[in-house]
Amino acid sequence: MLSFIHPAIGTSHKADDSFAARFYVNSRELPRMPFYGLGPNSTQAGLADFSERQTRAGASAIDALTHWLGVGGVVEGIFPDVGGVSSPTVRSIDRFYSEATAPGLIAQPNFIHTELFVHPHHADPFELDYHIGYNFYHDTGAGNYSFRRFRADAKHFIYPERSGGTPHRDSVITLHALASLSDTSGANRVPFYLQETLGGSNIDGEPTLRGFRDYRFRAPNLLLFQAQYDRRLWGPIGALAFYDTGQVAARASDIDFSKMRHSFGFGLGIWVGSKVVFRASVGLGSGEGRHLYFGIPNL
């Protein structure tokens, strides 16, 4: 990865506002990934495994319009390779699912992914960090898997403890909302390996419904709300409590607040300075048993 930072383009900026560009190539190889089927009503009995290798190469850039708002874009190539698992002891996806029930299973074209986004952010007296983007995934093959996606990721940080107006940053409430809505033209379908997931952590290691197993629910559309309280107790050791609720859906219009899945839990955190660098927790309330979650936050 190669990054460049330059003073913000234009005028009326603070000294620390900047233009940043990043050029990258990354690849991941996942020999055994769980797939429970598509939609909010998938069951644990539908579990099968697949293998995935994916490489991404591209560039992203962001420029500060003001001290609280940035705009940017992403252009990248996505090169996926998805298939079954050859071990006879594994329920391989190709033996239990088809192209109709797992679109993109038979063949995986390369994609060109572009995104335009805005990045509202603010510090004291209240703190927020948003990323709102419109994405287009272009299937460079037959075009059957091209799709569009609107994604809004919003976080608010509240510091309930203060001294002389200064917040105690080792006591923080985090409110998080994520909406991801996909759209296709004609008979196109979103490949299952590019669909959103809820349960445990997602493909990027970010927490979702922590009372469920990783990748438990998968669909083109997702809505997620989370609330979490982190508090340093002694030295680097802290405690946390959280509540998650969300739903996936085949169509955005199918999202129903009365049918949201829920989980809650508690755990421990490791603090370095004013940041939590590691969390371990147990998720409850799913109706599918306890689920342990371990995560390194995206700092």
N, C-alpha and C positions, 0 to 999 in steps of 0.2 A: 504494500500500500504506500502511496506517495501523496503527501498533503502539501498544499500551499496556502498561506495566509497573507492577506494584503489589506491595508486600510480600506474601509468601505468605499465603494464607488459612489460618487455623488457628494453632496454637501449636507450640512445640518446633521452631522453625526457626532457622537461622543468619541473621545480618544480611543476607547477600547472596542468600538464597533469595527467590524472587519468583514472582508470578503474572503471566503474559504473555498478551496477546490480540493477534491480528493479523487485520485485515480487508483483503482484497486482490481485485484484478481483474487477470488477466494473459491475454495472448493471444499465440499464436505462429502464424506462417504459414510453412509449409515446402513450397515449390513442387515439390520433387523428392526423394522419400524412397525408399530401396531396400527391396524386398521379395523374399525368396528362396524363399518358401513357408513352410509351417508344419512344426514338428517338428524333432527333432535330426538328421534325415537329409536335410534340404534341401541342394540343390547350387547351386554358382555359376551353372550353366547355367540355373537357374530364375529368375534375376534379372529383375525388372520394377520399374517405378517408379510411385509414386502421389503425389498431392498431399494435403496435410493442413492444415487451418486449425482451430485449437481455442482456445476461450476458457473460462477458469475464473474463477468469482467465488464467494467464500465467506469463511469465518472459521475460525481455529484458536485454541485456547487450551491452556495448560499451567500446572499448579500444582504446587508442590513439596510432596510429602508429608513428605519428610525431605531432608537435604542431599544424599542420594545417589539419590533416587527421585522422579520427577515423573510425573504422570498428565495426560492431556489428550484432546482430541478435535478433529475436523475436520468441518465441514459445508460442502459446496460444490456448485455447479451446474457441469456440464461440457457444453459446447455444441460438438460436433464437426461437421466438414464434410470428408469424405474422397472422393476421386475419382481419375480417371485423369489422365494428362498428355497434352495435346493435340498436342505436337510430333511430327511424323512420323518424326523420327530417334530417338525414345525408345520403348523397349518398355514400353508403358503397361499397368498392372495389369489394366484392364478388358478387354484383348484376350487375356490369357493365363490369367486366373483368374476364378473365379465365386463366387457366394455360398457354394457348398459348400466351396470350397478357400480362401476368404478371407472368413469370416463378418463381416458388417457392411459389405461392399463396396457393396451395392445401396442401402441407406438407413441413415442414422445418426440414431438418436433422441437426445434430450437425456437426461442422466443426473443424478440426485442421488446424490452420493457422501458417505458418512459413515464416519468412522473413530473408534474408541476405541483409545488406545495407552498404554503405559507407557514411561518413559524412565529406565532405570537408568544411572547414570554415577558415575564415581569418579576422583579424582586420585591423588596420591602415597599410598602407595609404589608402587602399580600404577595404571594408567590405562585406563579402559574407557568406551565410549560405545555404548549400545544403544538401538534404537527397535523396539519390538515392538507391532504393531497388528493389529486385526481390522477389515476394510473391507467395506462393502456398497455395490455399485453398482446403483442402481435405474433401470431403463429406464422412462422416463416415457411411452413410446409403448405399443406392444403388449405390452411386458414380455418379449420373446423374448431379450433380451440382458442381463437382470439376472444378477448373479453376486456371489459372496462371495470374499474373498481374505484369507488370513493371511500377514503379511509380517514377518519378523524380520531386522533389519540390525544386526550386531554388529561392533564394532571394538575391538581391544586395541592399546595403544601400549607398547612396551618400549624402554627407554633403556639400551643395553648399556654405555655409558661414563658413569662417575660420578666425582666428586671430593668427598671428605668426605661421602658420602651424598647429594650433590646431583646430579641427572641432567644430563648434557649434552644439551640439547634439539636440538642440531644433528646428532645421531646417533640415529636412531629406526627401530625395526622395527615395521611396522604389519601386524597380522593381521586379516583381514576375512572374515566369513562372511555370506552373504545367502541366505535361503530365502523363496521366494514361492510359495504354494500356493493355487490357485483352485478353486472348487467352484460347480456350477450345479444347478438343479432341473429335472427333467423333460428336455425337449428343448432347453432354453436353451443358448446358446453364448456364449463370451467373444469380443467383437469383436476382430478382428486388430489394430486400431490401439490397443487397450488391453491387449494381451498383452505379456509380458515379453520382453526381447531380450538376447542375448549376442553379443559381438563388438565390438571397438573400444570405443566409448563408447555409453551408452544415450541415451535421449531427453533426459535431464537432464544430459548431459555427464559422467557418472560412468564411470570405466574398468571394463571387464568382462574379456572375453578379448581382450587387446590384440594377440595374434598374428593375429587374424581381422579382416576388414573390419567396419565399423560395421553393427550390426543383422543380422549374418550368420545368427543362429538366433533363431527367434521361436516362442513357445508360451505357454499359460496358466500353466505351472509352471516354476520355475527353482531351481537350486541352484548357488551359486558360492562358491569359496574362493580367497583371495588372500593372498600374503605379499610384503612389499616392504621394502627397506632404503634409507633416504635418509641421505646423509652430506654435510655441508658440507665442501668442500675448500679453497676460497680465496675470501675476501670473500663475495659473494652467490652464488658458483657452487658447486654440489654435484653429486654423482653419485647414481644410483639403480640398483637391480636388483630384478627382480620375477619372481614365478611366479603364474600364474592357472590354475585348473581349474574346469570347470563343465559343466552340461548343462541343456537345456530338455526338457520333456516334455508331451505332451497330457494325461496324467493323472499325479497325484502318485505313484501306485504304479509308474509306468513309469521313474522315476528310478533309474538303475543306476550304482553307483560304478565298475564295471568298464568303463563306456562313456563316461566323462567326457572332454571335450575339454581340451586342455592348450596352454599357451603360456608363454613366458618372454621376458625381454628386459632391456635396460639403457638408460640415458639420462642426461640432465642435468636439474638443477633449479635454479630461481632462489629464493634465500632472502631474506626480509625479516624481520629479528629472528629469532624462533624458529620461523617458519612458512615452508613452501614455497608460493610464490604462483604458480609456473608450472612445468610439466614438459613435456619433449619426450623421446620414447623410441622405440625400434624394437622391435616384437614379433616373435618368432620361434617356430618349433616347431609351427606350425599345419598344415604340409603344403600350405599355400595361398600360399606366398611370404611376403615381409616385409610388415609393416604399420606405418606411422608413426603415432604417437599424440601429440597435442598437447592439453594440458589445463590448465585453471585450477582448482585444488582448491576444493571447497566449504569455506570457512573458518569 
